[in-house]
Amino acid sequence: MNTAWKTDNYKFVGKAFDFHYANRMNKLSVIMGTRTSNSIDYELTGSGGYGEMQLYENDTLNKGTMKRGFKTIITPQEYSNTIDIGLKQAKVDKSGECRKVGTRLAESAAMTVYMHGIRCFGNAFDDEYLGGDEKAWAAADHPIASIRSEGRKFIADPDAGTYSNLITDSLSVSAITKAQTMANRFVTPDGMPFLCDMDTLLVSPELEAMAKKICGDDARLDPESSNHSANPVYGMKYIVLGGGNDGFSAKQWAVCDRRLMKELFNIVYITKPTVYQTELDNPLLDRYTGYADFGVGWGDARQIIFSNPA
C-alpha cells in the first residue's frame, strides 16, 4: 500500500508542533534561561568571585582567592506522549487533523515544561525542595558563601553569615519597595554588592487585578496614596505565575531581576521538545511521539525576593 500520505502528514504535524511550543513558552522565557547539555546532569552555579582588589605596592603581587556560592545539580528526565493518526482521518480532513495532532502534542510538551517551571515557584516555600545551599528557594537563612566542597556538594561557611529573600507582606507598593531595598543590601559570596534591578513583579492569578493597579498604564500615581503622590514602581512589568493547583497560591508574590533570573533559573535540555514520526508495519496508521528530556532548577536566591503572607 502507498504510504506517501504519512510523509505529507509530517509537514503539518511538525510545523504545528514547533510553532505552538514556541508560542506557549514565551511567557516564562522572560525570566527563565535555557541550557543544553549532553551529560546525565548539569551543574548550575550561583554567584562568586575574587572580591575587591588589594592595593598594589612594593612590587608585590596580591594573590586572590575564589569565594564561591553554591551549585545545584539538575538531572533531566524524559517525558513523552504518542498519538496515532488513521488513514481515514487523514483523508477526510488531512490538513486539519494533522495540524490538530501537532498542536495538541505541542500543547502537551509545552505545558509539561511550563508546569515544571511554575512548580518551582509554588514549591519555593517548601523545605522538601532544596537548592544547592540546602535551603528552600524562599528562605530567611540562605548562607552567603561556601567554605569548601565535599565531592560535588558545597558546604556553607558559617562565618560568612546569611541573608533572607523571604518576607510576609501582602502585595502593595510599599511592600515592593521594601523588597527592592532588601535586595540592594545583598552581598555576593566574595563580599561585593549584589548589583540587581528588581524590575519584574510575579503574582498569583488572584493578585493579577492588584498587579494591574500597581503596574498598569494608569498607575503613574500611587494607588495607596491619599494625596496622589507618584508611584515609585510605575513601569514595573508583571507576570502571573499560577494555574490549576500549581504555581503561587492566592496571596503569594515575588519581585525579581529578570536579567539575573535568566542566568540563575534555567531549563536544562538534553533534548528540547520535539515530535518524531515512527515507522509502523501497519500501513493504515501514522504514529507521532512528542518527546522531551529536561530538568528545571535555580542556582541562586539573591535575584528574587518572595512574599508569603499569612
C-alpha positions as MATLAB code, in Angstrom:
seq = 'MNTAWKTDNYKFVGKAFDFHYANRMNKLSVIMGTRTSNSIDYELTGSGGYGEMQLYENDTLNKGTMKRGFKTIITPQEYSNTIDIGLKQAKVDKSGECRKVGTRLAESAAMTVYMHGIRCFGNAFDDEYLGGDEKAWAAADHPIASIRSEGRKFIADPDAGTYSNLITDSLSVSAITKAQTMANRFVTPDGMPFLCDMDTLLVSPELEAMAKKICGDDARLDPESSNHSANPVYGMKYIVLGGGNDGFSAKQWAVCDRRLMKELFNIVYITKPTVYQTELDNPLLDRYTGYADFGVGWGDARQIIFSNPA';
ca = [
       0.000    0.000    0.000;
       1.209    3.508   -0.811;
       2.283    5.251    2.436;
       3.152    8.615    0.901;
       0.257   10.104    2.880;
       2.383    9.683    6.008;
       5.138   11.838    4.532;
       2.631   14.575    3.797;
       1.267   14.355    7.331;
       4.608   15.130    8.937;
       4.821   18.521    7.223;
       1.659   19.591    9.008;
       2.322   17.888   12.347;
       5.923   19.062   12.717;
       5.253   22.662   11.716;
       2.248   22.952   14.030;
       4.248   21.424   16.899;
       7.208   23.816   16.608;
       5.048   26.928   16.272;
       2.713   26.113   19.145;
       5.501   25.106   21.530;
       7.451   28.333   20.978;
       4.289   30.391   21.425;
       3.397   28.723   24.736;
       6.857   29.167   26.250;
       7.068   32.903   25.524;
       5.622   33.740   28.943;
       8.300   32.003   31.003;
      11.169   32.823   28.655;
      11.241   36.359   30.117;
      12.516   35.059   33.471;
      13.812   31.605   32.629;
      17.011   30.807   30.758;
      17.794   27.666   28.807;
      20.858   25.448   28.739;
      21.659   22.446   26.571;
      23.602   19.519   27.970;
      24.839   16.182   26.689;
      25.619   14.909   30.194;
      23.474   12.923   32.595;
      23.186   16.038   34.784;
      24.087   19.727   34.802;
      25.785   21.881   37.433;
      24.069   25.262   37.766;
      26.353   27.554   39.749;
      25.427   30.646   41.731;
      27.375   33.866   42.166;
      31.011   34.040   43.247;
      34.201   35.982   42.659;
      37.601   37.190   43.861;
      36.416   40.170   45.879;
      37.759   43.712   45.759;
      41.324   44.158   44.520;
      44.026   44.955   47.057;
      46.404   47.896   46.940;
      49.484   47.157   44.826;
      52.688   48.370   46.437;
      56.364   47.439   46.809;
      56.242   45.388   43.597;
      54.366   42.683   45.484;
      51.588   40.832   43.688;
      48.444   40.206   45.691;
      47.241   36.647   45.335;
      43.454   36.421   45.185;
      41.242   33.596   46.379;
      37.934   32.462   44.966;
      34.876   32.902   47.181;
      32.126   30.612   45.962;
      28.430   30.381   46.370;
      26.716   27.069   45.732;
      25.835   24.848   42.828;
      22.668   22.932   42.128;
      22.735   19.601   40.309;
      19.926   19.396   37.748;
      19.175   15.920   36.403;
      16.983   15.996   33.274;
      14.320   13.332   32.849;
      12.460   12.004   29.824;
       8.787   12.693   29.001;
       6.688   11.574   26.036;
       3.210   11.277   24.515;
       2.294    9.166   21.469;
      -0.660    9.743   19.120;
      -1.775    7.675   16.112;
      -3.469    9.090   13.001;
      -5.525    6.724   10.892;
      -5.616    6.792    7.094;
      -9.316    7.645    7.072;
      -8.792   10.554    9.495;
      -6.084   11.959    7.266;
      -8.066   11.522    4.014;
     -11.270   13.050    5.319;
      -9.557   16.198    6.623;
      -5.829   15.754    6.269;
      -4.518   19.249    6.924;
      -6.981   19.989    9.704;
      -6.494   16.710   11.552;
      -2.710   16.718   11.294;
      -2.444   20.294   12.484;
      -4.579   19.366   15.465;
      -2.257   16.483   16.333;
       0.806   18.711   16.073;
      -0.833   21.466   18.098;
      -2.061   19.113   20.810;
       1.283   17.329   21.123;
       2.989   20.730   21.320;
       0.491   21.798   23.970;
       1.318   18.665   25.948;
       5.071   19.259   25.634;
       4.876   22.990   26.349;
       2.623   22.576   29.358;
       4.865   19.822   30.743;
       7.868   22.175   30.711;
       5.757   25.161   31.793;
       4.234   23.330   34.757;
       7.657   22.203   35.948;
       8.698   25.848   35.788;
       5.806   27.312   37.777;
       6.000   24.469   40.304;
       9.408   25.837   41.261;
       7.600   28.962   42.446;
       4.812   27.060   44.159;
       7.396   24.875   45.923;
       9.711   27.784   46.757;
       8.475   27.867   50.367;
       8.657   24.100   50.881;
      11.634   22.610   52.728;
      11.249   19.401   50.713;
      12.537   21.212   47.594;
      16.061   22.414   48.331;
      18.679   24.166   46.244;
      22.433   23.784   46.262;
      22.685   25.684   49.565;
      20.383   23.146   51.256;
      17.640   25.753   51.678;
      14.260   26.260   50.069;
      14.311   28.883   47.314;
      12.433   31.269   49.622;
      14.207   31.196   52.979;
      15.169   33.561   55.790;
      18.594   31.984   56.307;
      20.361   31.392   52.990;
      24.119   31.030   53.596;
      26.041   33.779   51.804;
      29.047   31.685   50.790;
      30.502   28.207   50.873;
      33.741   27.280   52.629;
      34.691   24.083   50.809;
      33.350   21.247   48.717;
      32.742   17.621   49.593;
      32.535   15.799   46.309;
      30.070   17.804   44.255;
      28.398   19.365   47.295;
      29.439   22.782   48.622;
      29.450   23.303   52.405;
      28.185   26.586   53.883;
      30.691   28.948   55.526;
      29.211   29.746   58.966;
      31.397   32.852   59.308;
      30.113   34.386   56.082;
      26.643   34.921   57.518;
      23.216   34.531   55.975;
      20.654   36.555   54.050;
      16.875   36.411   53.699;
      14.881   36.566   50.470;
      11.577   35.951   52.234;
       9.035   38.435   53.593;
       5.426   38.039   54.707;
       3.888   41.308   53.467;
       0.689   41.473   51.450;
       1.147   42.846   47.935;
       1.367   46.637   47.893;
       3.573   49.409   46.561;
       5.273   49.780   49.936;
       5.894   46.018   50.162;
       7.505   46.035   46.715;
       9.808   48.918   47.595;
      10.672   47.163   50.858;
      11.751   44.079   48.895;
      13.745   46.194   46.445;
      15.589   47.843   49.327;
      16.387   44.439   50.837;
      17.859   43.253   47.546;
      20.111   46.283   47.273;
      21.721   45.296   50.590;
      22.600   41.785   49.459;
      26.265   40.883   49.022;
      27.895   38.251   46.843;
      29.959   35.383   48.300;
      33.121   37.483   47.881;
      31.627   40.393   49.816;
      30.814   42.661   46.867;
      27.460   44.459   46.488;
      24.951   42.288   44.655;
      24.010   44.659   41.851;
      20.465   43.967   40.759;
      17.370   45.647   39.400;
      14.184   44.160   40.832;
      12.190   45.127   37.762;
       9.562   42.371   37.496;
       6.612   41.501   39.706;
       5.435   37.882   39.855;
       1.923   37.261   41.184;
      -0.722   34.611   41.681;
      -3.852   34.715   39.478;
      -5.778   36.142   42.442;
      -3.376   39.102   42.650;
      -3.449   39.996   38.960;
      -6.025   42.766   39.488;
      -3.820   44.344   42.178;
      -0.769   43.998   39.922;
      -2.610   45.920   37.191;
      -3.389   48.729   39.633;
       0.246   48.920   40.696;
       1.966   48.387   37.343;
      -0.634   49.199   34.693;
      -0.742   52.031   32.164;
      -2.804   54.189   34.542;
      -0.558   53.571   37.564;
       1.558   56.721   37.455;
       0.034   57.714   40.795;
       0.435   55.573   43.893;
      -2.901   53.730   44.396;
      -2.217   53.628   48.153;
      -1.529   57.346   48.494;
      -4.231   59.691   49.755;
      -2.516   62.748   48.275;
      -1.933   61.229   44.819;
       1.856   61.064   45.065;
       3.924   59.477   42.315;
       4.036   55.698   42.125;
       7.677   54.663   42.745;
       7.241   51.332   40.948;
       5.368   52.662   37.925;
       6.536   50.880   34.773;
       7.350   47.589   36.502;
       6.299   44.591   34.431;
       4.299   41.761   35.974;
       3.792   38.082   35.175;
       1.059   35.795   36.504;
       2.551   32.528   37.762;
      -0.201   30.085   38.577;
      -2.688   27.746   37.033;
      -4.826   24.913   38.331;
      -3.230   23.765   41.570;
       0.302   24.820   40.639;
       2.349   27.979   40.993;
       1.752   30.680   43.572;
      -1.186   30.293   45.963;
      -3.672   33.141   46.355;
      -1.603   35.584   48.454;
       1.924   34.715   47.324;
       4.014   37.001   45.130;
       7.633   37.917   44.378;
       9.852   40.550   42.773;
      12.883   39.637   40.691;
      15.616   40.838   38.391;
      14.597   39.316   35.065;
      18.113   39.509   33.598;
      19.657   37.631   36.519;
      16.752   35.180   36.626;
      17.593   34.070   33.079;
      21.153   33.371   34.230;
      20.295   31.646   37.509;
      16.918   29.964   36.887;
      17.160   27.538   33.997;
      15.577   24.806   31.951;
      18.295   22.295   31.114;
      17.582   20.316   27.943;
      19.236   17.140   26.824;
      16.576   17.059   24.111;
      14.282   20.019   23.525;
      10.615   19.135   22.972;
      10.188   17.740   19.503;
       7.938   15.377   17.583;
       9.027   12.122   15.948;
       7.281   10.125   13.258;
       7.519    6.369   13.816;
       7.709    3.708   11.124;
       4.933    1.140   11.609;
       4.208   -2.198    9.968;
       0.572   -1.157    9.772;
       0.190    0.976    6.615;
      -3.117    2.393    7.876;
      -1.651    4.060   10.962;
       0.733    7.002   11.215;
       2.320    7.411   14.674;
       3.715   10.597   16.232;
       5.552   10.892   19.535;
       6.130   14.151   21.354;
       9.306   13.838   23.408;
      11.389   15.973   25.760;
      14.334   15.354   28.086;
      14.756   18.239   30.530;
      15.099   19.445   34.107;
      14.461   22.742   35.882;
      16.314   24.393   38.752;
      17.763   27.544   40.330;
      21.370   28.284   41.224;
      20.998   31.334   43.488;
      18.296   33.082   45.519;
      19.515   36.681   45.619;
      17.872   37.626   42.321;
      14.348   37.091   43.681;
      12.509   38.020   46.875;
       9.366   36.075   47.762;
       6.451   37.050   49.961;
       4.254   34.504   51.679;
       1.589   36.403   53.681;
      -0.376   34.550   56.352;
];
